[in-house]
Amino acid sequence: MKFLRFMLPVVLLSLSPMAFAQTQSQNQTQPQSDAQKAFALLKTLAGSWEGRPTVEPPLPGHSDLPELMQVSLRVTSRGNTLMHEMTGKDKPGPANTATDDPITMLYLDGDRLLLTHFCDAGNRPRMVGKLSPDGKTVEFDFLDISGKMLSHHMQRAVFTVIDANHHTEDWTFQMGDKPVQAHVDLQRVNQQNASAR
């Protein structure tokens, strides 16, 4: 009996990598869905980025827009998730703290590409992504939301890949009945790494 209790976890652990490898090989032989293509495109953006933000219309009482935005994109969870973090660089006023930085997670859910935005407004909108016909833009549209301040939330996100070292991000924040558009034109911080990929 002790032998069986010992062997069962060993057998299960040894089967897990084989099942993962088999799933990976099956996925490589089947044609990719549009959601998979969009996710693969976004994963090429992994790295550090900087760019100048613009906001339309300008927000009254929010003159503390940083000169530069820094964006970090990191592939995690064994390639199943892309983590996006945005911070302001050289923000005027009190020192910028990491607690103000919104995190966005992008991942596949069946045949959908989803984005969950962990907003500094205290809510978590989810959006569904769609790849453009030219294969260079992924547009995310609002699906649902949880958390507080539901009338003020991120409504839309658009990622456009220009080349390996240049992409743009457009974020639409819904303030009650007024949409606010933020645009960031981003350049890769360490371009040598991207050229080697």
C-alpha distance (Angstrom), angle and dihedral (degrees) to the residues before:
residue distance angle dihedral
M1 . . .
K2 3.82 . .
F3 3.79 88.2 .
L4 3.84 91.2 55.8
R5 3.82 92.3 48.2
F6 3.78 89.0 52.3
M7 3.80 96.6 43.8
L8 3.82 98.0 47.0
P9 3.85 95.4 66.7
V10 3.82 90.3 42.4
V11 3.81 91.7 52.7
L12 3.81 92.6 45.4
L13 3.79 92.2 49.3
S14 3.78 92.0 49.0
L15 3.82 92.6 49.5
S16 3.82 93.9 50.4
P17 3.85 96.8 72.0
M18 3.81 90.7 44.5
A19 3.80 91.5 52.4
F20 3.81 90.4 47.4
A21 3.82 91.6 49.0
Q22 3.81 91.3 48.0
T23 3.82 91.0 50.2
Q24 3.81 90.2 48.6
S25 3.82 92.5 51.0
Q26 3.82 91.4 47.6
N27 3.81 90.1 50.7
Q28 3.80 90.8 51.1
T29 3.81 93.4 54.0
Q30 3.82 96.1 48.1
P31 3.81 119.8 77.2
Q32 3.80 112.9 -101.9
S33 3.79 120.2 -107.1
D34 3.81 119.3 -129.2
A35 3.82 88.6 -103.7
Q36 3.82 90.5 54.2
K37 3.82 91.2 47.4
A38 3.81 90.8 49.6
F39 3.81 91.6 48.9
A40 3.81 91.5 48.1
L41 3.82 89.5 51.2
L42 3.80 92.4 50.8
K43 3.81 92.0 48.3
T44 3.83 88.7 60.7
L45 3.82 85.6 68.2
A46 3.82 92.2 67.4
G47 3.79 108.5 134.8
S48 3.81 141.6 56.0
W49 3.79 123.6 -46.1
E50 3.82 138.8 -179.6
G51 3.77 131.4 -165.0
R52 3.78 146.3 150.8
P53 3.80 115.6 -97.9
T54 3.80 127.2 -142.3
V55 3.81 126.1 -169.5
E56 3.82 127.2 -158.4
P57 2.92 121.0 -133.9
P58 3.81 96.8 21.2
L59 3.80 109.9 -117.9
P60 3.80 114.9 -117.7
G61 3.79 110.7 -125.9
H62 3.82 91.8 16.8
S63 3.78 102.3 97.0
D64 3.81 90.2 137.6
L65 3.81 94.6 89.9
P66 3.81 106.4 146.2
E67 3.81 121.2 -115.4
L68 3.80 89.9 -128.1
M69 3.77 134.5 20.0
Q70 3.77 119.6 -146.4
V71 3.78 117.9 -151.4
S72 3.76 125.3 -168.7
L73 3.80 120.7 -167.3
R74 3.80 119.2 -172.1
V75 3.80 130.6 178.9
T76 3.80 108.3 -137.2
S77 3.82 143.1 159.6
R78 3.80 93.2 57.1
G79 3.80 92.0 -54.0
N80 3.82 94.7 -49.9
T81 3.81 97.9 106.9
L82 3.79 137.5 41.0
M83 3.81 114.8 -154.2
H84 3.82 118.0 -153.8
E85 3.80 121.1 -167.0
M86 3.79 124.6 -179.4
T87 3.81 124.8 -164.8
G88 3.78 134.6 171.8
K89 3.80 117.2 -116.6
D90 3.80 120.1 -149.4
K91 3.81 91.3 0.6
P92 3.82 110.2 -177.2
G93 3.80 118.5 -119.5
P94 3.81 124.7 24.3
A95 3.79 117.0 12.5
N96 3.79 113.3 -80.5
T97 3.78 110.7 -111.6
A98 3.77 129.2 -154.5
T99 3.82 89.3 -121.8
D100 3.83 89.0 73.1
D101 3.80 94.8 54.9
P102 3.80 114.6 106.7
I103 3.80 117.1 -138.1
T104 3.80 122.9 -150.1
M105 3.80 124.2 -166.8
L106 3.83 120.7 -158.1
Y107 3.80 120.8 -166.3
L108 3.79 145.6 147.4
D109 3.80 119.1 -99.7
G110 3.79 107.3 -174.4
D111 3.79 106.3 -61.5
R112 3.83 93.8 -14.0
L113 3.78 132.0 86.5
L114 3.80 107.9 -141.4
L115 3.78 133.6 -166.9
T116 3.81 122.9 -161.4
H117 3.80 113.7 -167.2
F118 3.81 115.8 -157.4
C119 3.79 95.0 -156.2
D120 3.79 128.1 -158.7
A121 3.83 84.7 -129.5
G122 3.82 86.4 73.4
N123 3.79 99.6 -108.5
R124 3.79 136.7 103.0
P125 3.80 115.4 -138.5
R126 3.80 117.9 -172.9
M127 3.77 122.7 -150.0
V128 3.80 135.4 -172.3
G129 3.80 119.0 -130.2
K130 3.79 128.9 -138.1
L131 3.81 127.1 -170.4
S132 3.81 117.4 -130.8
P133 3.83 118.2 -120.8
D134 3.83 90.8 -108.1
G135 3.84 90.3 54.4
K136 3.83 94.5 -126.6
T137 3.82 103.4 96.8
V138 3.79 132.3 56.5
E139 3.81 114.9 -163.7
F140 3.80 119.5 -163.6
D141 3.81 119.3 -159.6
F142 3.81 127.5 -166.7
L143 3.82 117.3 -86.8
D144 3.82 106.9 165.2
I145 3.80 143.4 -40.0
S146 3.79 142.7 -138.9
G147 3.79 133.1 -171.8
K148 3.80 131.2 45.3
M149 3.82 134.0 -38.3
L150 3.78 91.8 37.0
S151 3.82 92.9 173.2
H152 3.84 90.1 60.7
H153 3.78 110.1 54.7
M154 3.79 146.7 124.4
Q155 3.80 106.8 -84.0
R156 3.81 106.3 177.2
A157 3.81 141.7 9.1
V158 3.81 130.0 -167.3
F159 3.81 125.5 -169.7
T160 3.82 117.1 -167.9
V161 3.81 119.6 -173.1
I162 3.81 111.8 -148.7
D163 3.82 95.6 173.1
A164 3.82 139.1 -40.9
N165 3.82 91.7 -68.3
H166 3.81 102.7 33.9
H167 3.79 133.3 56.4
T168 3.79 137.9 148.5
E169 3.78 131.3 -137.4
D170 3.79 125.8 -158.5
W171 3.80 118.6 -168.3
T172 3.81 124.8 -173.7
F173 3.80 116.1 -156.3
Q174 3.80 116.4 -165.7
M175 3.83 111.6 -142.1
G176 3.79 101.5 -172.9
D177 3.80 102.8 -65.2
K178 3.83 94.9 -16.4
P179 3.81 121.4 88.7
V180 3.80 117.5 -148.9
Q181 3.82 117.2 -158.8
A182 3.80 121.1 -149.1
H183 3.80 120.4 -171.4
V184 3.81 126.7 -171.3
D185 3.81 123.5 -173.9
L186 3.82 103.4 -156.1
Q187 3.80 132.8 -161.0
R188 3.78 123.1 -167.5
V189 3.80 110.2 -105.8
N190 3.82 96.3 -145.8
Q191 3.81 104.0 34.7
Q192 3.81 94.8 173.3
N193 3.80 91.2 69.2
A194 3.79 92.7 51.6
S195 3.81 92.9 50.4
A196 3.80 90.2 55.7
R197 3.82 93.3 56.5
